[in-house]
Amino acid sequence: MLRSTLLAASALALLSGAVPSAQAEGIIGLVTKTDTNPFFVKMREGAAAAASELGYEFRSFAGRYDGDNETQVEAIESLIAAGAKGILLTPSDSAGIVPTVQKARDAGILVLALDTPLDPPDAADATFATDNYRAGLLVGEWAAAQMGDDIDDAKIALLDLSEAEITVDVARNQGFLTGFGVDVKDPNRMRDEDDPRIVGNDITQGAEAGGRQAMENLLMRDQGINVVYTINEPAAAGAYEALRSFGFADQAMIVSIDGGCPGVQNVAEGIIGATSMQFPLLMASLGVEAIHEYVTKGDLPEPTPGLDFFDTGVELVTDQPVDGLESISSAEGLEKCWG
């Protein structure tokens, strides 16, 4: 059973872009949630380039869909069998993957979480990520400022990732609500708020089709929605299409998180009012460099002071800046998206 699992995972590595090197210093693996989301494509580019520069063989794996824990387990088992020096992981199931991560660490492999912390976070050797709470906070504060004196009349739609309440989903959602001025009750849980301005939550799986369906579902509940938070920019694009099909494109402001070039272009076109930009290429390249430091010097990466992870940065992107909230324009964002 294990042999067939490893063969399947090895085949996936070849399909996902393993980069062999005749004089490699060792293997570094990247395991992402999917290989189709542009965010993870950019992450793979950053990791591959850094691994090549430092002389490592790079192997890339991905789940078949967002939430596919089984394939990620197979990928890590393959890297353990191959004797990898380090693994970079964006977990689909932050808690479910932990036993397999522990097997890798027990084998002496440095495991770094990227973008999405494990549950608990110290199940990985370190985490390189956007401060997702701050990313949500920024767009929440921006939306509140845009509403101004009409903030009590807000009708908020929350388009989340899934029902599983993974760490990144919770942090972004709760950050947005806090920035907007909603009492979030428990900051580590979603959907326990009692603010009457919240129309409801729905799930998108981080996809455009999911964003459209979730927005349609919430519009059936209340067609007066005028503030839309989305987990990421593909979901925001779907939400906009639903609003447009209902004839409400100009009624609701949409805020999001990611900072991918298509999403920043949607800011330029007025589809998204503001987004928080993260930097997956930098995230992955820094992760590879951290593995190299560990392999060559035995040094473990240190978290950003005051946080339990290494913060790779976030910037608010909008063409409607507000006083007291630092931001960059969509034109500036297009120059640096996902760098």
Residue pairs with C-beta under 8 A, 6 or more apart in sequence:
2 77
5 74
5 77
5 78
6 74
6 77
6 78
6 81
8 74
9 61
9 71
9 74
9 75
9 77
9 78
10 78
12 61
12 62
12 71
12 74
12 75
13 29
13 59
13 60
13 61
13 75
13 78
16 35
16 44
16 60
16 61
16 62
17 44
17 48
17 58
17 60
18 57
18 58
18 59
18 60
19 48
19 51
19 52
19 57
19 58
19 59
19 60
20 57
21 52
21 55
21 56
21 57
23 55
24 55
24 56
24 57
25 54
25 55
25 56
25 85
25 295
26 56
26 57
26 83
26 84
26 85
26 295
27 56
27 57
27 58
27 59
27 79
27 82
27 83
27 84
27 85
28 47
28 51
28 56
28 57
28 58
28 59
28 84
28 85
28 86
28 87
28 88
28 288
28 291
29 58
29 59
29 60
29 61
29 75
29 76
29 79
29 82
29 84
29 86
29 87
29 88
30 43
30 44
30 47
30 48
30 58
30 59
30 60
30 61
30 87
30 88
30 89
30 284
31 61
31 62
31 72
31 75
31 76
31 79
31 87
31 88
31 89
31 90
32 40
32 43
32 44
32 60
32 61
32 62
32 63
32 90
33 40
33 62
33 63
33 66
33 67
33 68
33 72
33 90
33 91
33 92
33 116
34 40
34 62
34 63
34 64
34 65
34 66
34 68
35 41
35 44
35 60
35 62
37 66
37 206
37 234
38 260
38 261
38 262
38 338
39 115
39 232
39 258
39 260
39 280
39 338
40 62
40 90
40 280
42 260
42 280
42 281
42 338
43 90
43 114
43 115
43 280
43 281
43 283
43 284
44 60
44 284
45 281
45 284
46 280
46 281
46 282
46 283
46 284
46 285
46 288
47 58
47 60
47 88
47 284
47 285
47 287
47 288
48 58
48 60
49 285
50 284
50 285
50 288
50 289
51 57
51 58
51 288
52 58
54 288
54 289
54 292
56 85
56 288
56 291
56 292
59 79
59 82
59 84
61 71
61 72
61 75
61 78
61 79
62 71
62 75
63 69
63 71
63 72
63 92
64 71
65 205
66 92
66 161
66 162
66 205
66 206
66 207
67 92
67 93
67 162
67 164
67 205
68 92
69 91
69 92
69 93
69 96
69 97
72 89
72 91
72 92
72 93
72 97
72 100
73 97
73 100
76 87
76 89
76 97
76 100
76 101
76 103
76 104
77 100
77 103
79 87
79 104
79 109
80 103
80 104
80 107
80 109
84 104
84 109
85 109
85 110
85 291
85 295
86 109
86 110
86 111
86 112
86 288
86 290
86 291
86 294
86 295
87 104
87 109
87 110
87 111
87 112
88 112
88 114
88 284
88 287
88 288
88 291
89 97
89 101
89 111
89 112
89 113
89 114
89 124
90 113
90 114
90 115
90 116
91 97
91 113
91 116
91 118
91 166
93 164
93 166
94 116
94 117
94 118
94 119
94 166
94 167
95 118
95 119
97 118
98 118
98 119
98 120
98 123
101 111
101 118
101 123
101 124
102 123
104 111
105 111
105 125
110 125
110 290
110 291
110 294
110 295
110 300
111 124
111 125
112 124
112 125
112 126
112 127
112 128
112 287
112 290
112 291
112 301
113 121
113 124
113 126
113 127
113 128
113 129
113 309
114 127
114 128
114 129
114 280
114 283
114 284
114 287
115 128
115 129
115 130
115 168
115 278
115 280
115 283
116 129
116 166
116 167
116 168
117 124
117 127
117 129
117 167
117 168
117 308
117 309
118 124
118 127
118 167
119 166
119 167
121 127
121 167
121 308
121 309
122 308
125 294
125 300
125 301
126 290
126 300
126 301
126 303
126 309
126 310
127 303
127 308
127 309
127 310
128 283
128 284
128 286
128 287
128 290
128 301
128 309
128 310
128 312
129 168
129 283
129 309
129 310
129 311
129 312
130 276
130 278
130 279
130 283
130 311
130 312
130 313
130 314
131 307
131 311
131 314
132 167
132 168
132 171
132 172
132 175
132 257
133 171
133 172
133 174
133 175
134 175
134 276
134 314
135 171
135 172
135 175
135 257
135 276
135 278
135 314
136 171
136 172
136 173
136 174
136 175
136 176
136 177
136 178
136 179
136 229
136 257
136 276
137 175
137 176
137 178
137 179
138 175
138 179
138 274
138 276
138 314
138 316
138 325
139 176
139 179
139 229
139 255
139 256
139 257
139 274
139 275
139 276
139 316
140 175
140 176
140 177
140 178
140 179
140 180
140 181
140 229
140 255
141 179
141 180
141 325
142 179
142 255
142 273
142 274
142 316
142 318
142 322
142 325
142 327
143 176
143 179
143 180
143 227
143 229
143 253
143 255
143 273
143 274
144 151
144 179
144 180
144 181
145 322
145 323
145 325
146 253
146 273
146 320
146 322
147 153
147 154
147 227
151 180
151 181
152 197
153 226
154 180
154 197
154 226
154 227
155 197
155 199
155 222
155 224
155 225
155 226
155 227
156 180
156 182
156 195
156 197
156 198
156 199
156 225
156 227
156 228
156 229
157 199
157 200
157 202
157 215
157 218
157 219
157 225
157 227
157 228
157 229
157 239
157 252
158 173
158 176
158 177
158 198
158 200
158 201
158 202
158 229
159 201
159 202
159 203
159 204
159 211
159 214
159 215
159 218
159 228
159 229
159 230
159 231
159 235
159 236
159 239
160 169
160 173
160 190
160 201
160 202
160 203
160 204
160 231
161 168
161 169
161 203
161 204
161 205
161 206
161 231
161 232
162 169
162 203
162 205
163 203
165 189
165 190
169 190
169 231
170 188
170 189
170 190
172 231
172 257
173 190
173 201
173 229
173 231
174 184
174 187
174 188
174 190
176 229
176 255
177 184
177 193
177 195
177 229
178 184
178 187
180 227
182 193
182 195
182 197
182 198
183 193
183 194
183 195
184 192
184 193
185 192
185 193
185 194
186 192
190 201
191 201
199 218
199 221
199 222
199 225
200 218
200 221
200 222
202 213
202 214
202 215
202 217
202 218
203 210
203 214
204 210
204 211
204 213
204 214
204 230
204 231
204 235
204 238
206 231
206 232
206 234
206 235
207 234
207 235
207 238
208 234
208 235
208 237
208 238
208 241
209 238
210 235
210 238
211 230
211 234
211 235
211 236
211 237
211 238
211 239
211 242
212 238
212 239
212 241
212 242
213 238
213 242
214 235
214 238
214 239
215 228
215 238
215 239
215 242
215 243
216 242
216 245
216 246
218 225
219 225
219 242
219 243
219 246
219 248
223 246
223 248
224 251
225 248
225 251
225 252
226 251
226 252
226 253
227 252
227 253
227 255
228 236
228 239
228 243
228 252
228 253
228 254
228 255
229 255
229 256
230 236
230 239
230 254
230 255
230 256
230 257
231 256
231 257
232 256
232 257
232 258
232 263
233 256
233 257
233 258
233 259
233 260
233 262
233 263
233 266
233 272
233 275
234 263
235 256
236 254
236 255
236 256
236 263
236 266
236 271
236 272
236 275
237 262
237 263
237 266
237 271
239 254
240 249
240 254
240 266
240 271
240 272
243 249
243 251
243 252
243 254
253 273
254 271
254 272
254 273
255 272
255 273
255 274
255 275
256 263
256 272
256 274
256 275
256 276
257 275
257 276
257 278
258 275
258 276
258 277
258 278
259 275
259 276
259 277
259 278
259 279
259 315
259 317
259 333
259 337
259 338
260 337
260 338
261 334
261 337
261 338
263 272
263 275
263 337
264 275
264 277
264 317
264 330
264 333
264 334
264 337
265 330
265 334
266 272
267 273
267 274
267 275
267 317
267 318
267 319
267 330
267 333
268 319
268 330
268 331
268 334
270 319
273 318
273 320
274 316
274 317
274 318
274 320
274 327
275 316
275 317
275 318
276 314
276 315
276 316
276 317
277 314
277 315
277 316
277 317
277 328
277 333
277 336
277 337
277 338
278 312
278 313
278 314
278 338
279 312
279 313
279 338
279 339
280 338
281 338
281 339
282 312
282 313
282 339
283 312
286 310
286 312
290 301
293 299
293 301
294 300
294 301
301 310
302 310
303 309
303 310
304 310
304 311
315 327
315 328
315 333
316 325
316 326
316 327
316 328
317 327
317 328
317 329
317 330
317 332
317 333
318 327
318 329
318 330
319 329
319 330
321 327
321 329
